[in-house]
Amino acid sequence: MKLYNNDSNLISIVGYGTFITRGIWKDKRNVEVCLVQDFVRILPQESWFPYALPLKNAYFRALKFDVFESDLEYLDEYEGLHSGLFRRVKIEVTVKNEQKKEAHMYIPTDKTIKKYNLSLNIDKNDKWKDEIKKFPEVVKNFPELIS
């Protein structure tokens, strides 16, 4: 029997795009800023959401929040997992006090990278920070996201 009110049944998710700006984090547990290392966030010109691409020695800040396993189906659908837009991978993030935590993050599939010609050259300045600045509640609660 699974107990769903127990924190040990929670799964950590990294929100770096619309999970932040659309407020997906608001009703989640253990929300905190995290450092995502060895990835870069890019926002293509004609896109309304960013992508995270692997890049050694790079990093950006995102939100880590915890969900129940039953929430993954909704998040997978939201991220287009079944249509092949994104895939969910486990990564290690750094939270306060340099503590390391395992979390799931959605990254573009090879098919998506090829289809939209995603590359590290698209966005060298993390333009998604400008999108985050449009949400005062996010900036107030998590100012580190735009620094």
N, C-alpha and C positions, 0 to 999 in steps of 0.2 A: 504494500500500500504506500502510495506517495503522499507526502504531506506538502502541500503547495504553499503553506504559510511559513515555511522554514527557509532561512537565508541560504542554507546549503544546497537548495534546489534551484538557486538563481544562476543565470548565465549572464556574463558581462558582454556588453555590446559597445562598440565604438561608433559614435555618431559624429560625422565630420562635415555633413552637408545639410540636406533638408531635415534630417533627424533633429538638428539644432534649430534651424529657422522655422520649421513647421511645428515646433513644440512637442515632438514625439517624446522627448525626455521628461516632460512635465509630470506625468503620472507614474514615473518609474522610480525604482529604489536606488539608493547609493550613487546619486548623480555627482560626478566630480570631473574636473578638468584633468586630462591626461596628455602625456607626450607620446606621440606616435613616431617611433624612430624607424629609419630606413624606408620611409615613404615620403612622397611629396603630394600635395593636393593641387590639382589643376582645375581651372574653370575655362573650358573652351568658349570662344566668343558667342556662339549661337545657342549655348546650353543654359538651362535654368537650374542645373545642379552640377556639383563638382565630381571629380573622380580622384581616387588615390592610386598613384603609380609607385612601384618600388624604385628606390634610389638609395644606394648605400650612403651613409653618413648624412642623410637629410632628415628633417623632422618637421612636424607641425603639431599644433595643439588641437584637441578635439574634446568631446565629452564621452566619458565612460559611464554607462548606467547599466543596471541589472534588471533582467526580465525573467519571467518564468519560462520554462521550456515551451509551454503552450503558446506563448507570445511569438515564438519564432516563425510560425506559419504566416502570421500577419506581416511581420517584418520582411520575410522572404518574398512575399507577394508584392509588398510595397516597393522593394528593391528590384523587382523583375527577375528574380532568381530562376523561376521556371521558364521564362522566355529567353534566358541566356544573356541578359543585360549585365548582371553582376553575379559574382559567386561569393560565398561566405567563407572566410579563412580565419584560422586562429593565429593571433599574434600576441606579442608581449608588449604591454604599455607600461609607462612609468606614471605613477600618481604621486600625491604629496609625500614628502619625506623620502623621496627616491625609492619608494616601494614599487616592486614589479608585480604586475597582475596579468593573467591571461584573459584575453577578450576576443570576441568575434568581430570581424570587420568585413564590410562588403567592398569588394574591389571589382573593376571591370574584367569581364572575360576576354580571352584573346580575340574572340569574334567581335566584341564591342570595340576593343582597341583598334582592330583593323578597319571596321566599318566606319568609325568616326575619326580615324586617323589621329588617335590620341598619342601625344608625345610629350616629353619633358619640356620641349621648347614652347609649348602653347602658352604657358603661364608661369613666368619666372618669379612673380611677386605675390602669389597666393591671393588672387583677386576675390576669393570667397570671403576673406576678412571684410571687404567692403560690403558684401551682402549681410554679414552678421551685424555690422554696425547699424543696419536699418531696423534692428529689433532691440529697442531699449531694455526690455526685460532681460534678454540674454546678456547684453553688455553689462547691465547692473549686477547680475548674479555671477557672471563668469568673465570679468574684464580681461583675464589672461588670454582668452580666445582671440583677441584682436591685437595683442601686443607683439 
